[in-house]
């Protein structure tokens, strides 16, 4: 548990993080779908009841899954902490993955996926990372409609059982007097002390980087184009990593950056650049 004391309002932001991202998948999209299904029903409550319970506390539960990790976040009043944390424990470790909600979620995600196929920024980003990492690499793999349709609730249960484990997670608590959360976190998330916490190692994927060059992707009927350029950089443990982040921010990391001022505002060449 990491405690970060900050702020004057009587609110706490709690994030529970698991090594349960895309790099751990045996079946593509299992990580993001299992995470999205956490609040769609548990062994004790259906999705509507869970939403009512969340609303009654005035809190918010949001979940996300990226390449390496998956998480559940809440922002809650301190006086509602016990109630909200109990609900977090339920959705994290007792999801039921109901078939009806899974099919509805799949239909929504497929529709969003098909819509994204019309955006040049999405196509450029995916193609770039596929060229950088390789099509079989989880950091470069491009999703297809069949990937959504072939996924089953059995796949989600298997992924959840393997990767949503108390002995592999960590928690961050930020807000005023975050130490007040410790007894409640102990109440809902402590194990039976039969095993130690494990710092899970991330699988080392194989990189098959394409040769340097130009890659063109046609997006029919698009009135915009996206240009993306990049190359292999330095790792996060390199001594210059933070300096490089600052330099990148100054050059193109925000709306008033040098690139945005010159290429958009002065030249009028582009809608946006970063």
C-alpha positions in Angstrom: 0.0 0.0 0.0 1.3 3.4 -1.0 0.0 6.5 0.9 0.1 9.9 -0.6 -1.1 12.7 1.7 -2.4 15.6 -0.4 -5.4 18.0 -0.6 -7.7 19.7 1.8 -11.1 18.1 0.8 -12.4 15.1 2.7 -11.9 12.7 -0.2 -9.8 9.7 -0.9 -8.7 8.3 -4.2 -8.0 4.5 -4.0 -6.6 2.5 -6.9 -6.1 -1.3 -6.8 -3.6 -2.5 -9.4 -3.0 -6.0 -10.7 -0.4 -7.4 -13.1 -3.3 -8.3 -15.4 -2.7 -6.5 -18.6 -2.5 -7.6 -22.2 1.0 -9.1 -21.9 -0.5 -11.8 -19.7 -3.2 -12.9 -22.1 -3.5 -16.3 -23.5 -6.5 -15.2 -25.6 -6.5 -11.7 -27.1 -8.8 -9.1 -25.4 -9.3 -11.2 -22.3 -7.5 -8.6 -20.1 -9.6 -5.6 -21.1 -12.8 -7.5 -21.3 -12.4 -9.2 -17.9 -11.7 -5.8 -16.4 -14.7 -4.1 -18.1 -17.0 -6.9 -16.8 -16.0 -6.4 -13.1 -19.0 -4.2 -12.3 -21.5 -6.1 -14.6 -22.5 -8.5 -11.9 -21.1 -10.5 -8.9 -22.0 -13.6 -7.0 -24.1 -11.5 -4.7 -25.5 -8.6 -6.9 -26.5 -8.0 -10.5 -25.2 -5.0 -12.5 -28.3 -2.8 -11.7 -27.9 -3.4 -7.9 -24.2 -2.6 -8.1 -24.9 0.7 -9.8 -27.5 1.5 -7.2 -25.0 0.7 -4.4 -22.4 2.9 -6.1 -24.9 5.8 -6.5 -26.0 5.5 -2.8 -22.5 6.1 -1.6 -21.8 9.1 -3.9 -18.6 7.5 -5.0 -17.4 6.5 -8.5 -15.9 3.2 -9.6 -13.8 3.2 -12.8 -11.7 0.4 -14.2 -9.1 0.2 -16.9 -6.7 -2.3 -18.4 -3.6 -1.4 -20.4 -0.6 -3.5 -21.8 0.9 -4.4 -18.4 -1.7 -3.8 -15.6 -5.4 -3.6 -14.8 -6.9 -1.5 -12.1 -10.0 -0.4 -10.3 -10.3 3.2 -9.0 -12.7 4.9 -6.6 -13.0 8.4 -5.4 -15.0 8.5 -2.2 -15.8 10.5 0.9 -13.8 9.3 3.9 -17.0 8.6 5.9 -18.2 6.2 3.1 -14.9 4.4 2.9 -15.9 1.2 4.6 -19.0 0.7 2.4 -17.2 1.6 -0.8 -14.1 -0.6 -0.1 -16.4 -3.6 0.7 -18.0 -3.1 -2.7 -14.6 -2.9 -4.4 -13.6 -6.1 -2.8 -16.8 -7.7 -4.1 -16.4 -6.7 -7.7 -12.7 -7.5 -7.8 -12.8 -11.0 -6.3 -16.4 -12.2 -6.8 -17.4 -11.3 -10.4 -19.9 -13.6 -12.0 -19.4 -12.6 -15.7 -23.0 -13.0 -16.6 -23.6 -14.1 -20.2 -26.3 -11.5 -21.0 -24.2 -8.5 -19.9 -21.2 -10.0 -21.7 -23.0 -10.2 -25.0 -24.2 -6.6 -24.6 -20.7 -5.4 -23.7 -19.3 -7.3 -26.7 -21.8 -5.6 -29.1 -21.0 -2.2 -27.7 -17.2 -2.8 -28.1 -17.5 -4.1 -31.6 -19.5 -1.1 -32.6 -16.9 1.2 -31.1 -14.2 -0.8 -32.8 -15.8 -0.5 -36.2 -16.3 3.2 -35.7 -12.6 3.6 -34.8 -11.7 2.0 -38.1 -12.7 5.3 -39.8 -10.3 7.4 -37.7 -6.9 8.0 -39.3 -5.3 8.6 -35.9 -6.3 5.2 -34.7 -5.1 3.4 -37.9 -1.8 5.3 -37.7 -1.2 4.5 -34.1 -1.9 0.8 -34.5 0.1 0.5 -37.6 3.1 2.3 -36.1 3.2 0.0 -33.0 2.8 -3.1 -35.2 5.8 -1.9 -37.2 7.8 -1.1 -34.1 7.0 -4.3 -32.1 5.7 -6.9 -34.5 2.2 -8.3 -35.1 2.6 -11.2 -32.6 3.9 -8.9 -29.9 1.2 -7.8 -27.3 2.5 -4.2 -27.7 2.0 -4.3 -31.5 -0.9 -6.7 -32.0 -3.9 -5.2 -33.8 -7.4 -6.3 -32.8 -9.8 -7.7 -35.3 -13.6 -8.0 -35.1 -13.2 -11.8 -34.8 -11.2 -11.3 -31.6 -14.2 -9.8 -29.9 -16.6 -12.4 -31.2 -14.5 -15.5 -30.3 -14.0 -14.5 -26.7 -16.2 -16.4 -24.1 -17.1 -15.9 -20.5 -15.1 -19.0 -19.7 -12.0 -17.2 -21.1 -12.7 -14.3 -18.7 -13.2 -16.5 -15.7 -9.9 -18.3 -16.4 -8.0 -15.0 -16.8 -9.5 -13.5 -13.7 -8.7 -16.6 -11.6 -5.1 -16.5 -12.7 -4.3 -12.8 -12.4 -6.7 -11.1 -10.0 -5.0 -12.3 -6.9 -4.5 -10.5 -3.5 -0.9 -11.6 -3.2 0.0 -9.8 -6.5 -1.8 -6.5 -6.2 -0.8 -3.1 -4.8 -2.9 -0.2 -3.7 -2.4 3.5 -3.7 -4.4 5.9 -1.5 -4.2 9.6 -2.1 -6.0 12.4 -0.3 -6.2 14.0 3.1 -5.1 11.7 5.9 -4.8 8.6 3.7 -3.5 6.5 6.7 -7.1 6.3 7.9 -7.8 3.9 5.1 -5.3 1.3 6.4 -7.6 -0.5 8.9 -10.3 -0.8 6.3 -8.0 -2.0 3.6 -6.7 -4.6 6.1 -10.3 -5.6 6.8 -11.2 -6.3 3.2 -7.9 -7.1 1.4 -5.6 -8.9 3.8 -4.9 -12.5 3.1 -4.7 -15.4 5.5 -0.9 -14.8 5.7 -0.1 -18.2 4.2 1.9 -16.6 1.4 4.0 -13.6 0.7 3.3 -10.8 -1.7 4.8 -11.5 -5.1 6.3 -8.9 -7.4 5.2 -10.6 -10.6 7.6 -10.4 -13.5 6.2 -9.3 -16.9 6.8 -11.8 -19.7 9.5 -10.7 -22.1 7.8 -10.5 -25.5 9.7 -11.0 -28.8 10.2 -7.9 -30.9 10.1 -8.1 -34.6 10.7 -4.5 -35.7 10.1 -3.6 -39.3 12.9 -2.0 -41.4 12.9 1.8 -41.4 10.8 3.2 -44.1 7.4 4.7 -45.1 4.1 2.8 -44.4 0.9 4.0 -46.1 -2.6 3.0 -45.0 -5.6 4.1 -47.0 -8.7 5.1 -45.1 -11.5 5.5 -47.7 -13.6 8.8 -47.6 -11.4 10.4 -44.9 -11.0 14.1 -45.2 -8.0 14.1 -42.8 -4.6 12.4 -42.8 -2.4 11.4 -39.8 1.3 11.3 -40.0 3.2 9.4 -37.2 7.0 9.1 -37.0 9.1 7.5 -34.4 12.0 5.1 -33.5 13.3 3.0 -30.7 14.2 5.1 -27.6 15.7 4.6 -24.2 14.3 2.5 -21.4 12.6 3.8 -18.2 15.7 2.9 -16.1 18.0 5.0 -18.3 19.6 7.9 -16.4 18.4 10.4 -19.0 14.8 9.2 -19.1 13.3 12.0 -17.0 15.3 14.6 -18.8 14.0 13.2 -22.1 10.4 13.4 -20.8 10.8 17.1 -20.0 12.4 17.9 -23.4 9.6 16.0 -25.1 7.0 18.0 -23.2 8.6 21.3 -24.1 8.8 20.4 -27.8 5.4 18.9 -28.3 3.7 17.6 -25.2 0.9 20.2 -24.6 -1.2 22.7 -26.5 1.3 25.6 -26.1 4.3 23.5 -27.0 6.9 24.6 -29.6 5.6 22.3 -32.3 2.0 23.4 -31.8 2.9 27.1 -31.9 5.1 26.8 -35.0 3.3 24.1 -37.1 -0.3 24.9 -36.2 -0.5 28.5 -35.2 2.2 30.1 -37.3 2.2 27.9 -40.4 -1.4 26.6 -40.3 -0.2 23.2 -41.6 -2.1 20.9 -39.2 -5.0 20.7 -36.8 -2.8 19.3 -34.1 0.7 18.0 -33.5 2.5 16.4 -30.6 
